[in-house]
Amino acid sequence: MRSPHPAPLLFGRETAGLPEQVRQSIAPEQRLRRPMRGSSRSLNLSNAVAVVVYEAW
């Protein structure tokens, strides 16, 4: 997850993610999805933010 330019990070709800209208407004090559593993339904939003910000840093 490297970008030559600063980029905003958008996070959706734990259960549904970002609204469809928001997802469609972002080019596919600029989207990042944090997939879930196993039977986990969702990752706590604060944990997801921590993972992504750590990787972006």
Distance bins in CASP14 RR format, pairs under 12 A and 6 or more apart:
PFRMAT RR
TARGET T0000
AUTHOR 0000-0000-0000
RMODE 2
METHOD distances of the structure
MODEL  1
1 7 0 0 0 0 1 0 0 0 0 0 0
1 9 0 0 0 0 1 0 0 0 0 0 0
1 30 0 0 0 0 0 1 0 0 0 0 0
1 31 0 0 0 0 0 1 0 0 0 0 0
1 32 1 0 0 1 0 0 0 0 0 0 0
1 33 0 0 0 0 0 1 0 0 0 0 0
1 34 0 0 0 0 0 1 0 0 0 0 0
1 51 0 0 0 0 0 1 0 0 0 0 0
1 52 1 0 0 1 0 0 0 0 0 0 0
1 53 0 0 0 0 0 1 0 0 0 0 0
1 54 0 0 0 0 0 1 0 0 0 0 0
1 55 1 0 1 0 0 0 0 0 0 0 0
1 56 1 0 1 0 0 0 0 0 0 0 0
1 57 0 0 0 0 1 0 0 0 0 0 0
2 32 0 0 0 0 0 1 0 0 0 0 0
2 55 0 0 0 0 1 0 0 0 0 0 0
2 56 0 0 0 0 1 0 0 0 0 0 0
2 57 0 0 0 0 0 1 0 0 0 0 0
3 9 0 0 0 0 0 1 0 0 0 0 0
3 29 0 0 0 0 0 1 0 0 0 0 0
3 30 0 0 0 0 1 0 0 0 0 0 0
3 32 0 0 0 0 0 1 0 0 0 0 0
3 55 0 0 0 0 0 1 0 0 0 0 0
3 56 0 0 0 0 1 0 0 0 0 0 0
5 30 0 0 0 0 0 1 0 0 0 0 0
6 56 0 0 0 0 0 1 0 0 0 0 0
7 26 0 0 0 0 0 1 0 0 0 0 0
7 27 0 0 0 0 0 1 0 0 0 0 0
7 29 0 0 0 0 0 1 0 0 0 0 0
7 30 1 0 0 1 0 0 0 0 0 0 0
7 31 0 0 0 0 0 1 0 0 0 0 0
7 32 0 0 0 0 1 0 0 0 0 0 0
7 52 0 0 0 0 0 1 0 0 0 0 0
7 56 0 0 0 0 1 0 0 0 0 0 0
8 22 0 0 0 0 0 1 0 0 0 0 0
8 26 0 0 0 0 1 0 0 0 0 0 0
8 30 0 0 0 0 0 1 0 0 0 0 0
8 32 0 0 0 0 0 1 0 0 0 0 0
8 52 0 0 0 0 0 1 0 0 0 0 0
8 56 0 0 0 0 0 1 0 0 0 0 0
9 18 0 0 0 0 0 1 0 0 0 0 0
9 26 0 0 0 0 0 1 0 0 0 0 0
9 30 0 0 0 0 0 1 0 0 0 0 0
9 31 0 0 0 0 0 1 0 0 0 0 0
9 32 0 0 0 0 1 0 0 0 0 0 0
9 34 0 0 0 0 0 1 0 0 0 0 0
9 48 0 0 0 0 0 1 0 0 0 0 0
9 49 1 0 0 1 0 0 0 0 0 0 0
9 50 0 0 0 0 0 1 0 0 0 0 0
9 51 0 0 0 0 0 1 0 0 0 0 0
9 52 1 0 0 1 0 0 0 0 0 0 0
9 53 1 0 0 1 0 0 0 0 0 0 0
9 54 0 0 0 0 0 1 0 0 0 0 0
9 55 0 0 0 0 0 1 0 0 0 0 0
9 56 1 0 0 1 0 0 0 0 0 0 0
9 57 0 0 0 0 0 1 0 0 0 0 0
10 17 0 0 0 0 1 0 0 0 0 0 0
10 18 1 0 0 1 0 0 0 0 0 0 0
10 19 0 0 0 0 0 1 0 0 0 0 0
10 22 1 0 0 1 0 0 0 0 0 0 0
10 23 0 0 0 0 1 0 0 0 0 0 0
10 25 0 0 0 0 0 1 0 0 0 0 0
10 26 1 0 0 1 0 0 0 0 0 0 0
10 30 0 0 0 0 0 1 0 0 0 0 0
10 31 0 0 0 0 1 0 0 0 0 0 0
10 32 0 0 0 0 1 0 0 0 0 0 0
10 33 0 0 0 0 0 1 0 0 0 0 0
10 45 0 0 0 0 0 1 0 0 0 0 0
10 48 0 0 0 0 0 1 0 0 0 0 0
10 49 0 0 0 0 0 1 0 0 0 0 0
10 52 0 0 0 0 0 1 0 0 0 0 0
11 17 1 0 0 1 0 0 0 0 0 0 0
11 18 1 0 0 1 0 0 0 0 0 0 0
11 22 0 0 0 0 0 1 0 0 0 0 0
11 32 0 0 0 0 0 1 0 0 0 0 0
11 33 0 0 0 0 0 1 0 0 0 0 0
11 34 0 0 0 0 1 0 0 0 0 0 0
11 42 0 0 0 0 0 1 0 0 0 0 0
11 43 0 0 0 0 0 1 0 0 0 0 0
11 44 0 0 0 0 0 1 0 0 0 0 0
11 45 1 0 0 1 0 0 0 0 0 0 0
11 46 0 0 0 0 1 0 0 0 0 0 0
11 47 0 0 0 0 0 1 0 0 0 0 0
11 48 1 0 0 1 0 0 0 0 0 0 0
11 49 1 0 1 0 0 0 0 0 0 0 0
11 50 0 0 0 0 0 1 0 0 0 0 0
11 51 0 0 0 0 0 1 0 0 0 0 0
11 52 1 0 0 1 0 0 0 0 0 0 0
11 53 0 0 0 0 0 1 0 0 0 0 0
12 18 1 0 1 0 0 0 0 0 0 0 0
12 19 0 0 0 0 1 0 0 0 0 0 0
12 20 0 0 0 0 0 1 0 0 0 0 0
12 22 0 0 0 0 1 0 0 0 0 0 0
12 23 0 0 0 0 1 0 0 0 0 0 0
12 33 0 0 0 0 0 1 0 0 0 0 0
12 34 0 0 0 0 0 1 0 0 0 0 0
12 42 0 0 0 0 0 1 0 0 0 0 0
12 43 0 0 0 0 0 1 0 0 0 0 0
12 45 1 0 0 1 0 0 0 0 0 0 0
12 48 0 0 0 0 1 0 0 0 0 0 0
12 49 0 0 0 0 1 0 0 0 0 0 0
12 52 0 0 0 0 0 1 0 0 0 0 0
13 19 0 0 0 0 1 0 0 0 0 0 0
13 22 0 0 0 0 0 1 0 0 0 0 0
13 42 0 0 0 0 1 0 0 0 0 0 0
13 43 0 0 0 0 0 1 0 0 0 0 0
13 44 0 0 0 0 0 1 0 0 0 0 0
13 45 1 0 0 1 0 0 0 0 0 0 0
13 48 0 0 0 0 0 1 0 0 0 0 0
14 34 0 0 0 0 0 1 0 0 0 0 0
14 36 0 0 0 0 0 1 0 0 0 0 0
14 40 0 0 0 0 0 1 0 0 0 0 0
14 41 0 0 0 0 1 0 0 0 0 0 0
14 42 1 0 1 0 0 0 0 0 0 0 0
14 43 1 0 0 1 0 0 0 0 0 0 0
14 44 1 0 0 1 0 0 0 0 0 0 0
14 45 1 0 1 0 0 0 0 0 0 0 0
14 46 0 0 0 0 1 0 0 0 0 0 0
14 47 0 0 0 0 1 0 0 0 0 0 0
14 48 1 0 0 1 0 0 0 0 0 0 0
14 49 0 0 0 0 0 1 0 0 0 0 0
15 36 0 0 0 0 0 1 0 0 0 0 0
15 41 1 0 0 1 0 0 0 0 0 0 0
15 42 1 0 1 0 0 0 0 0 0 0 0
15 43 0 0 0 0 0 1 0 0 0 0 0
15 44 0 0 0 0 0 1 0 0 0 0 0
15 45 0 0 0 0 1 0 0 0 0 0 0
16 22 0 0 0 0 0 1 0 0 0 0 0
16 23 0 0 0 0 0 1 0 0 0 0 0
16 41 0 0 0 0 0 1 0 0 0 0 0
16 42 0 0 0 0 1 0 0 0 0 0 0
16 45 0 0 0 0 0 1 0 0 0 0 0
17 23 0 0 0 0 1 0 0 0 0 0 0
17 31 0 0 0 0 0 1 0 0 0 0 0
17 33 0 0 0 0 1 0 0 0 0 0 0
17 34 0 0 0 0 0 1 0 0 0 0 0
17 36 0 0 0 0 0 1 0 0 0 0 0
17 42 0 0 0 0 1 0 0 0 0 0 0
17 43 0 0 0 0 0 1 0 0 0 0 0
17 45 0 0 0 0 1 0 0 0 0 0 0
17 48 0 0 0 0 1 0 0 0 0 0 0
18 24 0 0 0 0 1 0 0 0 0 0 0
18 25 0 0 0 0 1 0 0 0 0 0 0
18 26 0 0 0 0 1 0 0 0 0 0 0
18 31 0 0 0 0 1 0 0 0 0 0 0
18 32 0 0 0 0 0 1 0 0 0 0 0
18 33 0 0 0 0 0 1 0 0 0 0 0
18 45 0 0 0 0 0 1 0 0 0 0 0
19 25 0 0 0 0 1 0 0 0 0 0 0
19 26 0 0 0 0 0 1 0 0 0 0 0
20 26 0 0 0 0 0 1 0 0 0 0 0
22 31 0 0 0 0 0 1 0 0 0 0 0
23 30 0 0 0 0 0 1 0 0 0 0 0
23 31 1 0 0 1 0 0 0 0 0 0 0
23 32 0 0 0 0 0 1 0 0 0 0 0
23 33 0 0 0 0 1 0 0 0 0 0 0
24 31 0 0 0 0 0 1 0 0 0 0 0
25 31 0 0 0 0 0 1 0 0 0 0 0
26 32 0 0 0 0 1 0 0 0 0 0 0
26 33 0 0 0 0 0 1 0 0 0 0 0
32 48 0 0 0 0 0 1 0 0 0 0 0
32 51 0 0 0 0 0 1 0 0 0 0 0
32 52 1 0 0 1 0 0 0 0 0 0 0
32 53 0 0 0 0 0 1 0 0 0 0 0
32 55 0 0 0 0 1 0 0 0 0 0 0
32 56 0 0 0 0 1 0 0 0 0 0 0
33 43 0 0 0 0 0 1 0 0 0 0 0
33 48 0 0 0 0 0 1 0 0 0 0 0
33 52 0 0 0 0 0 1 0 0 0 0 0
34 40 0 0 0 0 0 1 0 0 0 0 0
34 42 0 0 0 0 0 1 0 0 0 0 0
34 43 1 0 0 1 0 0 0 0 0 0 0
34 44 0 0 0 0 0 1 0 0 0 0 0
34 45 0 0 0 0 0 1 0 0 0 0 0
34 47 0 0 0 0 1 0 0 0 0 0 0
34 48 1 0 1 0 0 0 0 0 0 0 0
34 49 0 0 0 0 1 0 0 0 0 0 0
34 50 0 0 0 0 0 1 0 0 0 0 0
34 51 1 0 0 1 0 0 0 0 0 0 0
34 52 1 0 0 1 0 0 0 0 0 0 0
34 53 0 0 0 0 0 1 0 0 0 0 0
34 54 0 0 0 0 0 1 0 0 0 0 0
34 55 0 0 0 0 1 0 0 0 0 0 0
35 42 0 0 0 0 0 1 0 0 0 0 0
35 43 0 0 0 0 1 0 0 0 0 0 0
35 48 0 0 0 0 0 1 0 0 0 0 0
35 51 0 0 0 0 0 1 0 0 0 0 0
36 42 1 0 0 1 0 0 0 0 0 0 0
36 43 1 0 0 1 0 0 0 0 0 0 0
36 44 0 0 0 0 0 1 0 0 0 0 0
36 47 0 0 0 0 0 1 0 0 0 0 0
36 48 0 0 0 0 0 1 0 0 0 0 0
37 43 0 0 0 0 1 0 0 0 0 0 0
40 47 0 0 0 0 0 1 0 0 0 0 0
40 48 0 0 0 0 0 1 0 0 0 0 0
42 48 0 0 0 0 1 0 0 0 0 0 0
43 49 0 0 0 0 1 0 0 0 0 0 0
43 50 0 0 0 0 1 0 0 0 0 0 0
43 51 1 0 0 1 0 0 0 0 0 0 0
43 52 0 0 0 0 0 1 0 0 0 0 0
44 50 0 0 0 0 1 0 0 0 0 0 0
44 51 0 0 0 0 0 1 0 0 0 0 0
45 51 0 0 0 0 0 1 0 0 0 0 0
45 52 0 0 0 0 0 1 0 0 0 0 0
46 52 0 0 0 0 0 1 0 0 0 0 0
46 53 0 0 0 0 0 1 0 0 0 0 0
47 53 0 0 0 0 0 1 0 0 0 0 0
47 54 0 0 0 0 0 1 0 0 0 0 0
48 54 0 0 0 0 0 1 0 0 0 0 0
48 55 0 0 0 0 0 1 0 0 0 0 0
49 55 0 0 0 0 0 1 0 0 0 0 0
49 56 0 0 0 0 0 1 0 0 0 0 0
50 56 0 0 0 0 0 1 0 0 0 0 0
50 57 0 0 0 0 0 1 0 0 0 0 0
51 57 0 0 0 0 0 1 0 0 0 0 0
END
